[in-house]
């Protein structure tokens, strides 16, 4: 994930590093795709670096990263090869205990060690309780960075022991500059659609452009304006999404559908707003299932198209 923006978070982190006593646990909270993991890695390197001790260019022995494990051997091979992989839902208690077993030894290079947990809001109950013991009595020189997209899912006792570092959504101008820098060959119309679909998430915007969703955007806009009584546009949507889309593409498609439906509310008559709000809530619900649910692409397209067409139909009916 490209690191962009969040100057306030960097100021707070740097001031803490330069202070008398660094807090031992931090909660990095914000929606997905904002660069929290990239921030955590860069911040951890700042934390463990010490004068006169050379720092490795690659993985750092004093930075431990815990995340969801691949769900099976096939997905594990993808992880080893550096490819996106499908993960288990939760971070298991064994992962926390293995991490804790390393904390009884001294850091490898210096005097500090950083533990990054991403996503911390996917800790199993047993994992959360085990982690709590380390947060209550952290070994000297050990610091925790917990990344959470939904911090309310964490145990209150864990949240209370962490210093909160908020990651707000970025404004459209910042995301536009990022896209122009990272994807200069993309056309302006696609970048504009990516900014709208991203809703403040630079990661979602980059994924949108990478997935080349320009044609999908045009089709969704057409359904949102005119409906799709003969299902022909939904058939074209299915062709553009593909028979076997990966989870990244499904997430990007749902982001686009959410943005398209949200835009309908701007010009819709009041009586159509409840239908549009229900359609928007359904897209948000589907997006939350992307990490774990095995979508049937054809059924998903029909469902998305139906939500778009239903919202368009509601606007037409209230204008009669």
N, C-alpha and C positions, 0 to 999 in steps of 0.2 A: 504494500500500500504506500503510495506517495505521501510524504509528509508535507502538509501545506497549512498555513495559517496557525491559529491557536497561540498567538503571541502572549496572551494573558497567562495561559498555562505554563509557557516557558518562563515567564517572569517569576511566577510563583515558585516553580521548581528551582530555578537558579538562586532565588533569594533563600530558599530553604537549605540548599547546598552550602551557601556561604554563611549560614547562621551558626549559632552556638551548638544547637542540638537538632539533628535531622530527625523528623518523625519516622518511625520504623515501618509504617504501613500506609499505603496510598490507594484510594479508590478512583480509577479513571472511568468516569461515567459519561455516556453519550450514545447516540444512535450508531448503528453499524456504518462502516465506510467513512468514518471521519479521520482515520489515521491514528487511533489510540494505540494500536500495537506498534506502529512505527515510532510514535512518541516514546512508548515504554522502552523500546530497545535502545533508542538514542539516549534517553534519560538514564537508563541503567548503565550504559557505557560511561557517561559522565560521572556517575556515582562511584563506580568501582575503580576509575582511573586514579592513579597516584603518581606524584612526581618521581621521575627516575626509574619507573617500571614500564618497560615497553608493553604496549597493548597489541594483541593479535588483530589482524585484519578480518579474519573469519570468526567463527563461533568463539565466544569468550568462555573460558572454563568457570568463571565466577558469576555467570548469568545463567540461571536455570529457568527454562520455559516449560510450563505445564499447559497442555491444551487437550482437546478431545482426541482420543485415539482413533485410528481408522477402524471401521466396523468389521473388516475381515482381511484375509491375506492379500486378496486382489487389490484392495484399497491401500494396504500397507506398502505394496510395491510402488504404487503411484506416489505415496508420500516420500519414499526413499529416492525416487527419481525426480523429486521436486515438482510433481504435478498436483493439481487440485484433487483432493480425495474426499470421499463420503465418510463422515465421522460418526461415532457413537454419540448418543444424546448427552451423556453426562461424563464429567471427570470423576474417575473412580477413586475410592478411598485408598487403593493400593498405590496409586500415583502420588497421593499426598504422603503416605508413609515412606515411600522410596525417597521422596524429596527430603523428608525429615531425617532419614538416616544419613544423608549427606551433610546435614547441618551440624553433626557432632564433630566433623573434621574442620580444620582451618581452611579459609579460602586459598586457592592455588597460587595466585600471583601477588595479591596485596592483603589488605586487612578487611575488605568489605565484600559482601556477596549480595546479589539481587535475585529475587524470585519473582517471575512474571507468571500470572495465571490468567489465561484467556480462553474462553469467557468464564469469569468467576461465577456468574449467575447460572452456570450449568453444573455447579458442584452438586454431587449427590448429598443426601442428608448426612450420611456417615463421613463423607469427605469434608463437608463444611464443619462438622463438629471436630474432626481431627485437625483441620487447619486452625480452628479457633484456639487450640492449645498453643500453637506456635505463635499466634498473634498476641496471646496473653503474656507469654514469656519468651520473646524472641532472643535467639542467641546474639551475643555481642557482634556487631558488624553485619547483621543480616537485615535486609530491607525487602519489603513486599510491595509489589505493584499489581493490584487486582483490576482487571479490565472487565467492565460490565456494560452491556447494552440495556439491560433492564435491572438496575440496581435494587429495585424494590423486592426482587426475588431472593436477594441475599438475606441471611439471618441478620436480624437487628443487632445482635451482639457482634457480628463481624463488621457491619457498617459503622458501629459506634467506635471501633478501634482503629478505623482508617481516617486519614485526612482526605476529604473529598476534593477532587480535581475535575471540574466540569469541562466538557467538550461540546460547546454549542454548535448547531448547524452553521455552515458557512453561508455567506451571502452570495447571490447570483454572480456578482462581479468577480469575486475571488475564484469561483468555480470556472467562470468563463476564461479567466486568465490562465488557469491551470490547463484547461482543454486546449487553448491556443498554443500553449508551450509544449504540452506532451503529445498532442494529436494535431499538428499543424496542417496535415493533409486532409483532415476531415472537413466536410462542407459546412458552412455557417448554419444552414437549416438544421442539420443533424445535431450540431453543438447546442443550438437553442432548445431543441427538443430534449436533449440530454440534461440541460440545466433544469428544465421544468420537471422532468421525471425524477431527478436526483433529490429534490426537496432538501437541499443543503448538504448532501453527502458527496464529497469529491470521489470517493470510491465508486459509488453508484453511477456517477456521471461518466467516469472513465470506462466502466463496464458497459454502459449504454453505447458509447461510441465504438468500443472494441467489438461489441456484438453486432454492429451495423444494423440498428433498428429503425433506420429512416423509413423504409417501406412499411414496416409494421406501424410506425407512428401515423403515416398517411392513412392507412386502412382504419386504424382506430378512430382517427379524427372524422373519417367519413361515416363510420357507424354512429359515432356520437352525434353527428349533425343530422343524419337522415334515417337512422335505423338500419335494419337488415332483414326485411321481411322474407326474402327468398333464400336466406342463409348463404348467399354467394360470397359475400365479403368474409364471413367466418371461414369459409373454405379457403379463401386466399390467405387469411391469417394463419391457418394451420400449415399451409405450404411454406410460409415465411418462417414460422417457428421451427419447423423441421420435425421429423419423425422421432428423433432421439436427442432432444435438447438436454444439455447438462444443467446442473442446478444454477450455475451462474446466469445462463441464458433465461431460465424460468424466472429467476429473481428480477432480472432486468425487464422482462416482459411485464411482470406484475407491477414494477415501479412505473412503467409507462402507462399501464392501464389506470393505476391509482391517480397519476397526474392528469390523465385525460378526463377522468370522471370528476376530479376536484375542479378542473377548469370549467366544467359544465355548470357548476353552481354559481359562477360569476354572473352569468346572463340568464339563468333560469328564473321563471316566475315563482313566487313563494310556494304555491301549491305543489310544485314539482320537487321542492327541496327535500322532503322526507324520503322520497324514492331515491334521489341522488345520494343522500346521506347513507341509506341502507346499502346501496351498491358500493360506496366507498368503504364502508365498514367491512363488507364481505371481502373486498380485495385485500385490505389490511390483514384480515384473518388468514387468508390464503398465503400471504407473504410470510407470516409468522411460521407457517408449516414447511417452508421450503427446505430448511436444514434436515428434516427428518422424514418428510412424507414423500412417497413415490407417486408422483403425479402421472396420470395418463394424459399425454399432450393433447390428443383429440378432444377429450372431455373437458380439459382445462380451457381450450380455445372456445368451445361452445359456451362454457360458463362465462368466460370473460366477455365474449361477444353478446351474450344475453343480457349481462349487466349493463353494458354500454348502450345496447339498443333499448333496453327498458327505461333507462334514464332519459334517452332521447325521446322515447314515446311519451313519457310523463310530461316533458316540456311541451310537446305538441298538443296533448290533450288539454293542458291548462291554458293554452293560447286560443283554443277554439271559441 
